[in-house]
């Protein structure tokens, strides 16, 4: 939603300032210039990206319009799940988690948290490391290194979309110059025309530079930044699980382990200690 609001503000400010200065709107409508810039940008975008990246960009655009996936209620539910998992492991041993980890879709423990159960990537991430613990993994430092490597790979995959959009933004001013140069070439072929015709042709050529710069800095680059911002916000969900898992491996009680997990969250989405305490106090016995 904020992306749309920002785009409207950009268009309103640019168009409003141009009209206030006495500019003629029809001069800015140059379909040939738009075709050169947008068409060349689209072609270069296809050349520079794989099919996977192209699909990732589509997903990134959807995420930028919706905003961050996880809200405070999602983190309360995640912390509640971690609390239940750690409490079961503390009271009945790590092997008690095996049945839940192997088939989370059939787990009575995971069934308490339906929103998380629908998030297959998050469930797989959590279950993979819990499985390692049930198999005897006890070195928290080694697990931390492994989690960091996985999160880095996931981070790189997610940011492929924003990186591709940013590269396109970087190239659009140059494509605007290409369109302007072609317009100047066309103008030079009409050098014998009257000044009013030459002025129109030169104005049309300059629109190419204007449009390329406007699209780059007014729309495409901010869109790439919006995608990256949403991806960074969503990555906190997995960092939260990481902090809780490592705290549990180091022997802390469930209440302390989820406090480690809670503290890594951004303040805008982080539930308070008392909100989490209230949520876990109402959970059924494991």
C-alpha positions, 0 to 999 in steps of 0.5 A: 500500500505504501508503494502505491501511495509513494508513486502517487506522491512522486507523480503528483509532485513532478506533474504539479511542479511542471504545470505550475511552471507553465509547462505544456502536458502534451509535450511530455507524451512521447510514446516512442521515447517511452517504448525505447526506454521501457522496452530496452530496460525489459530486454536487458532485464531478461538478458541479465536474469535467470528464470528463477530470478524473474519469478523471484522478482514477481514474488518480490513485487507482490511482497513489496505491495503487501508489506512484511509477512510477519506481524506481532501476533505471528511472533507471539505464536512462534514464541509460544511454539518454541516454548512448547517445544522446549518445555517438552524437551526439558520434561520428557527429553529430546527423543520425545520430540521425534514424533512431532519433528518427523511428521509435523502435519500430524503432530498434536503439538504443531496443531496448536499453531495452525498459522505456523503449520501453513508456513512450510519453509519455517516448519521445515527449518525448525524441524531440521534443527530439532531433528539434529538435536534428537540425533545427538547434536549438542555443540551449539557453536557448530549448529550456529555456524550451520544456521548462519550458512543456511540463513545466508543462502536463503538471504541471498536467494531472497535478495536476488529480486531486489538486486535485479530491480536495483540493477535495472534502476541503475541502467534506466538513466543511461537508456534515457540518454540513448532515447535522447540521442536517437531523438537528436539524430532524428532532429538533425535530419530535420535541421532545415525545418522552422524553429517551432518544429525543431523546438518540438523535436528537441523537446521530445528528445529531452523527454527521453532523458527526463523519463529515464531519470524519473523512472530510475530514481522515482519508481524502480530504485525505491521499489527495489529498496522496498523489496529488500526492506520487506525481505530483511523484516521477514528474515527476523522470523528465522533469526528468532528461531535461531536464537531460541534454538541456540539458547535451548542447546546451551541449557536455559529453561524454556522461558529464558530461551524464548526471551533470547528469541524475543530480544532479536526482533525489531522493536516495531514487531517485538511483543513485550515480555508480558504479552509472551508470558500471557500467551504461554501461560494459557498453553495446554500441558505437553 
